[in-house]
Amino acid sequence: MSSTGLRAVIVGGGIGGVAAAMALTRVHFDVRVYEQARQLTEVGAGVVLAPNSLRLLEGLGLGDEISRWGIRLTDTRLCQADGRVAVHDPDRFSRPGERVGIHRADLLTMLADHLPDGVVLPGHRCVGFTQDDDHAVVSFDNGESVEADVVIGADGIHSTLQGYVVEPSEPVFSGVVAYRGVIPAEQVPSWPAGTMRLWMGDGKHFLVFPVRAGQLLNYVGFVPSDTQMRESWSAPGDPVALATEFAGWDPVIGAIIDAIGTTGFRWGLYDRAPLHRWGQGRLTLLGDAAHPMLPHMGQGVNQAIEDGIALATMLDAVGRSDVPKALAAYETLRRDRTARIQEGSRLNGVSYDASGAVHGGRDRESGGGLQNRRWIYDYDVEAEAAPVAAALRAGG
Ligand SMILES: Cc1cc2nc3c(=O)[nH]c(=O)nc-3n(C[C@H](O)[C@H](O)[C@H](O)COP(=O)(O)OP(=O)(O)OC[C@H]3O[C@@H](n4cnc5c(N)ncnc54)[C@H](O)[C@@H]3O)c2cc1C
């Protein structure tokens, strides 16, 4: 019984899908990633890699490239709207240097560059899925279809494949939109290298951290909105409107918004309640398709990477006929953890945007265990998956 040469079809060439492809290639799966866009693309913004996924990416051989393209965040502070430090407790929030700011496009490119030629197939929008006991078939809008031993829906919050697992439903709008983008760091020369700042005020917060070896500063302004915007649809984020939202806050925020030019964009924030099921037979879900979360714990990408490693570990332990068993084990391992982070991300957003008096926002982050992230950062998905895979291997 061996998984070598089993055919894995991944639908969705975002960071989650491509990271899963790397993990599955490493355990000798015959992998294809089908992406609807004409080429792999990511939004022009940053992401923070936390220790729970950094370890995994280093294990996949990406350590040097992450050091080259990313930047270690050595000083993280939560501030009040006027700039006074509200919390500076690196051990609770994150230890100096244990997280990395990186441009999403840089991360996607470095993952994709490690895949063999021909693994990623752009221009394929998945429109259908069927399966029997023996195999699964995915079909695309260009008329093509492909047979697989396992199918992984990594097709994001508006997942098509999710509709083959649970009743279709709409994502939940959070009432918040994010203005986000990057600016050249040289335009804000006073910004201390390797520094992350999050300013919190009533109903809003503003986040800044460096990416691309410190050459760029990623900014996100979170503001309330009753306008529902499709999450995956990015509208231009008018810097004048953003400046109005944060007028009277710390002048550093003003300097950052002044440097935006016309390059920013706006993004409606959605999530879902945890799904009661991620898979069916030879089909499973991964990343935002399985557990879309608000960005207030900075874990969406990190959890997608954990998913990919867990999935590859389980699938590596079985032969073709036991693929559904491996997928069930993957789901059991992953569902509670990701549900807890989905919930924590909602709570964190409330905390950031609440005045300390009403919701305990700043106080809660500084004093309570609720938002303590050590349980997220110190988790080792490979160690957790190993005994489950061993049981699968032994026929359990
Ligand atoms: C403002 C903001 C800030 C964030 N900051 C962080 C952060 O600091 N850290 C962090 O870890 N996460 C962060 N996130 C979350 C993170 O962006 C997502 O969780 C992550 O990108 C999900 O990756 P994914 O690969 O699962 O899905 P996606 O990135 O959505 O990729 C899905 C892919 O599937 C393709 N696709 C969709 N439908 C089909 C189809 N039918 N056929 C073929 N292809 C299809 C899409 O084109 C896309 O390429 C943030 C999110 C937001 C909105």
The ligand as a Tripos MOL2 file, in Angstrom:
@<TRIPOS>MOLECULE
LIG
   53    58     1     0     0
SMALL
NO_CHARGES

@<TRIPOS>ATOM
      1 C1         -7.2830   42.6050    5.1410 C.3       1 LIG1
      2 C2         -6.7730   41.2000    5.2790 C.ar      1 LIG1
      3 C3         -5.5660   40.9540    5.9370 C.ar      1 LIG1
      4 C4         -5.1100   39.6540    6.1240 C.ar      1 LIG1
      5 N1         -3.9520   39.4620    6.8050 N.ar      1 LIG1
      6 C5         -3.5280   38.1980    7.0580 C.ar      1 LIG1
      7 C6         -2.3160   37.9710    7.8070 C.ar      1 LIG1
      8 O1         -1.5930   38.8850    8.2500 O.2       1 LIG1
      9 N2         -1.9430   36.6700    8.0400 N.ar      1 LIG1
     10 C7         -2.6710   35.6170    7.5790 C.ar      1 LIG1
     11 O2         -2.2730   34.4630    7.8240 O.2       1 LIG1
     12 N3         -3.8050   35.8110    6.8560 N.ar      1 LIG1
     13 C8         -4.2510   37.0650    6.5890 C.ar      1 LIG1
     14 N4         -5.4020   37.2590    5.8800 N.ar      1 LIG1
     15 C9         -6.1910   36.0680    5.4580 C.3       1 LIG1
     16 C10        -5.6860   35.4880    4.1750 C.3       1 LIG1
     17 O3         -5.6480   36.4720    3.1970 O.3       1 LIG1
     18 C11        -6.5520   34.3280    3.6680 C.3       1 LIG1
     19 O4         -6.9330   33.4940    4.7390 O.3       1 LIG1
     20 C12        -5.7680   33.4830    2.6540 C.3       1 LIG1
     21 O5         -5.3440   34.2680    1.5760 O.3       1 LIG1
     22 C13        -6.5950   32.3110    2.1340 C.3       1 LIG1
     23 O6         -5.8430   31.5950    1.1740 O.3       1 LIG1
     24 P1         -6.5380   30.4930    0.2730 P.3       1 LIG1
     25 O7         -5.4660   29.9890   -0.6280 O.co2     1 LIG1
     26 O8         -7.2980   29.5430    1.1170 O.co2     1 LIG1
     27 O9         -7.6490   31.2840   -0.5530 O.3       1 LIG1
     28 P2         -7.4840   32.4280   -1.6470 P.3       1 LIG1
     29 O10        -6.2830   33.2510   -1.4050 O.co2     1 LIG1
     30 O11        -8.8190   33.1150   -1.7210 O.co2     1 LIG1
     31 O12        -7.2360   31.6330   -3.0010 O.3       1 LIG1
     32 C14        -8.2800   30.9450   -3.6630 C.3       1 LIG1
     33 C15        -7.8650   30.7580   -5.1110 C.3       1 LIG1
     34 O13        -8.8270   29.9380   -5.7470 O.3       1 LIG1
     35 C16        -9.1360   30.4810   -7.0070 C.3       1 LIG1
     36 N5        -10.4870   30.0210   -7.3470 N.ar      1 LIG1
     37 C17       -11.6590   30.3970   -6.7830 C.ar      1 LIG1
     38 N6        -12.6970   29.7380   -7.3370 N.ar      1 LIG1
     39 C18       -12.1510   28.9180   -8.2710 C.ar      1 LIG1
     40 C19       -12.7160   27.9790   -9.1770 C.ar      1 LIG1
     41 N7        -14.0430   27.7500   -9.2230 N.pl3     1 LIG1
     42 N8        -11.8920   27.3000  -10.0170 N.ar      1 LIG1
     43 C20       -10.5400   27.5100   -9.9760 C.ar      1 LIG1
     44 N9         -9.9440   28.4010   -9.1370 N.ar      1 LIG1
     45 C21       -10.7540   29.0930   -8.2910 C.ar      1 LIG1
     46 C22        -9.0340   31.9770   -6.8060 C.3       1 LIG1
     47 O14        -8.8450   32.6550   -8.0310 O.3       1 LIG1
     48 C23        -7.8180   32.0630   -5.8930 C.3       1 LIG1
     49 O15        -6.6160   32.1220   -6.6130 O.3       1 LIG1
     50 C24        -5.8620   38.5520    5.6420 C.ar      1 LIG1
     51 C25        -7.0470   38.7780    4.9270 C.ar      1 LIG1
     52 C26        -7.5020   40.0800    4.7530 C.ar      1 LIG1
     53 C27        -8.7850   40.2970    3.9920 C.3       1 LIG1
@<TRIPOS>BOND
     1     1     2 1
     2     2     3 ar
     3     2    52 ar
     4     3     4 ar
     5     4     5 ar
     6     4    50 ar
     7     5     6 ar
     8     6     7 ar
     9     6    13 1
    10     7     8 2
    11     7     9 ar
    12     9    10 ar
    13    10    11 2
    14    10    12 ar
    15    12    13 ar
    16    13    14 ar
    17    14    15 1
    18    14    50 ar
    19    15    16 1
    20    16    17 1
    21    16    18 1
    22    18    19 1
    23    18    20 1
    24    20    21 1
    25    20    22 1
    26    22    23 1
    27    23    24 1
    28    24    25 2
    29    24    26 1
    30    24    27 1
    31    27    28 1
    32    28    29 2
    33    28    30 1
    34    28    31 1
    35    31    32 1
    36    32    33 1
    37    33    34 1
    38    33    48 1
    39    34    35 1
    40    35    36 1
    41    35    46 1
    42    36    37 ar
    43    36    45 ar
    44    37    38 ar
    45    38    39 ar
    46    39    40 ar
    47    39    45 ar
    48    40    41 1
    49    40    42 ar
    50    42    43 ar
    51    43    44 ar
    52    44    45 ar
    53    46    47 1
    54    46    48 1
    55    48    49 1
    56    50    51 ar
    57    51    52 ar
    58    52    53 1
@<TRIPOS>SUBSTRUCTURE
     1 LIG1         1 GROUP 0 **** ****
